[in-house]
Amino acid sequence: HGLTICAVEDINFTSGQSTITEDSIVYLKQVANILIGTGLFVEVRGHTDNGGRDADNLELSKERAKAVADYLVHRGVPKDRITYKYFGESRPLVSNDTPEGRKINRRVEFHLINRSE
């Protein structure tokens, strides 16, 4: 159970890195405030497009998911309510054949869980 929110346009990183860009901060602050206010648990899920080596993409998705999870903790979300997973290029939403498709596949998802149900 739970709800997955896909933040394709809202969370960005420096190309090839796990550095969260400044334009992502407002959205991440909102996510943190929602998590704090509701008591929901979250699993941060990192994904990449298929550019580059599989192993590199898996590592990059791990670093990005961890960076987002760490940021949420920094904003006050209790660490015991956050986990993260990473999938590299293994779960594309759309074809990687176009720049637009690759952009959609480079994403962070938030899987929200209400453990009190």
C-alpha positions as CSV (number, residue, x, y, z in Angstrom):
1,H,0.0,0.0,0.0
2,G,1.0,3.6,-0.2
3,L,1.1,6.4,-2.7
4,T,4.0,7.1,-5.1
5,I,4.7,10.6,-6.2
6,C,7.0,11.0,-9.2
7,A,9.0,14.2,-9.1
8,V,10.3,14.4,-12.7
9,E,10.3,18.2,-13.1
10,D,10.7,19.1,-9.5
11,I,14.0,17.6,-8.4
12,N,17.1,18.0,-10.4
13,F,20.8,17.3,-10.0
14,T,24.1,18.6,-11.4
15,S,24.6,16.5,-14.5
16,G,26.2,13.1,-13.7
17,Q,26.4,14.0,-10.0
18,S,24.3,13.7,-6.8
19,T,24.4,17.4,-6.1
20,I,20.8,18.7,-5.7
21,T,20.3,21.9,-7.7
22,E,19.0,25.1,-6.1
23,D,15.8,25.0,-8.1
24,S,14.8,21.8,-6.3
25,I,15.0,23.2,-2.8
26,V,11.5,24.7,-2.7
27,Y,9.9,21.4,-3.7
28,L,12.0,19.4,-1.2
29,K,11.1,21.8,1.6
30,Q,7.4,21.3,0.8
31,V,7.9,17.5,0.9
32,A,9.7,17.7,4.2
33,N,6.9,19.9,5.7
34,I,4.3,17.4,4.5
35,L,6.2,14.5,6.0
36,I,6.7,16.3,9.3
37,G,3.1,17.4,9.5
38,T,1.5,14.1,8.6
39,G,3.8,11.5,10.3
40,L,4.0,9.6,7.0
41,F,6.9,7.3,6.2
42,V,8.7,7.8,2.9
43,E,10.8,5.6,0.7
44,V,12.9,7.8,-1.7
45,R,13.5,6.0,-5.0
46,G,16.3,7.0,-7.4
47,H,16.2,6.3,-11.1
48,T,18.4,7.2,-14.1
49,D,18.1,7.1,-17.9
50,N,20.2,4.6,-19.9
51,G,23.1,6.8,-20.8
52,G,26.4,5.4,-19.7
53,R,27.2,2.1,-18.0
54,D,24.6,0.1,-16.0
55,A,26.9,-0.1,-12.9
56,D,27.6,3.7,-13.0
57,N,23.8,4.5,-13.4
58,L,23.0,2.2,-10.4
59,E,25.6,4.0,-8.3
60,L,24.4,7.4,-9.4
61,S,20.8,6.5,-8.6
62,K,21.9,5.4,-5.1
63,E,23.8,8.6,-4.5
64,R,20.9,10.7,-5.6
65,A,18.3,8.9,-3.6
66,K,20.6,9.2,-0.5
67,A,21.2,12.9,-1.2
68,V,17.4,13.5,-1.2
69,A,16.9,11.4,2.0
70,D,19.7,13.2,3.7
71,Y,18.2,16.6,2.8
72,L,14.9,15.6,4.2
73,V,16.6,14.6,7.5
74,H,18.4,17.9,7.4
75,R,15.0,19.7,7.1
76,G,13.7,17.9,10.2
77,V,12.1,14.7,9.0
78,P,12.9,11.9,11.6
79,K,15.5,9.6,10.1
80,D,13.6,6.5,11.2
81,R,10.8,7.5,8.8
82,I,12.9,7.6,5.7
83,T,14.4,4.9,3.6
84,Y,15.8,4.9,0.1
85,K,16.1,2.5,-2.8
86,Y,17.8,2.9,-6.1
87,F,17.1,1.3,-9.5
88,G,19.5,2.8,-12.0
89,E,18.1,2.5,-15.5
90,S,16.1,-0.7,-14.8
91,R,12.6,1.0,-14.4
92,P,12.1,3.5,-17.2
93,L,8.7,5.2,-17.4
94,V,9.1,5.8,-21.1
95,S,11.5,5.1,-24.0
96,N,15.0,6.4,-23.6
97,D,15.1,7.1,-27.4
98,T,14.6,10.8,-27.1
99,P,16.0,13.6,-24.9
100,E,12.5,14.1,-23.5
101,G,12.2,10.4,-22.6
102,R,15.6,10.4,-20.9
103,K,14.7,13.4,-18.9
104,I,11.5,11.7,-17.6
105,N,13.4,8.6,-16.7
106,R,16.0,10.6,-14.6
107,R,13.8,11.0,-11.6
108,V,13.2,10.7,-7.9
109,E,10.0,9.2,-6.6
110,F,8.6,9.4,-3.1
111,H,6.6,6.3,-2.0
112,L,4.5,7.5,1.0
113,I,3.3,5.0,3.6
114,N,1.0,5.5,6.5
115,R,2.1,3.0,9.1
116,S,-0.8,3.7,11.4
117,E,-3.3,2.0,9.0
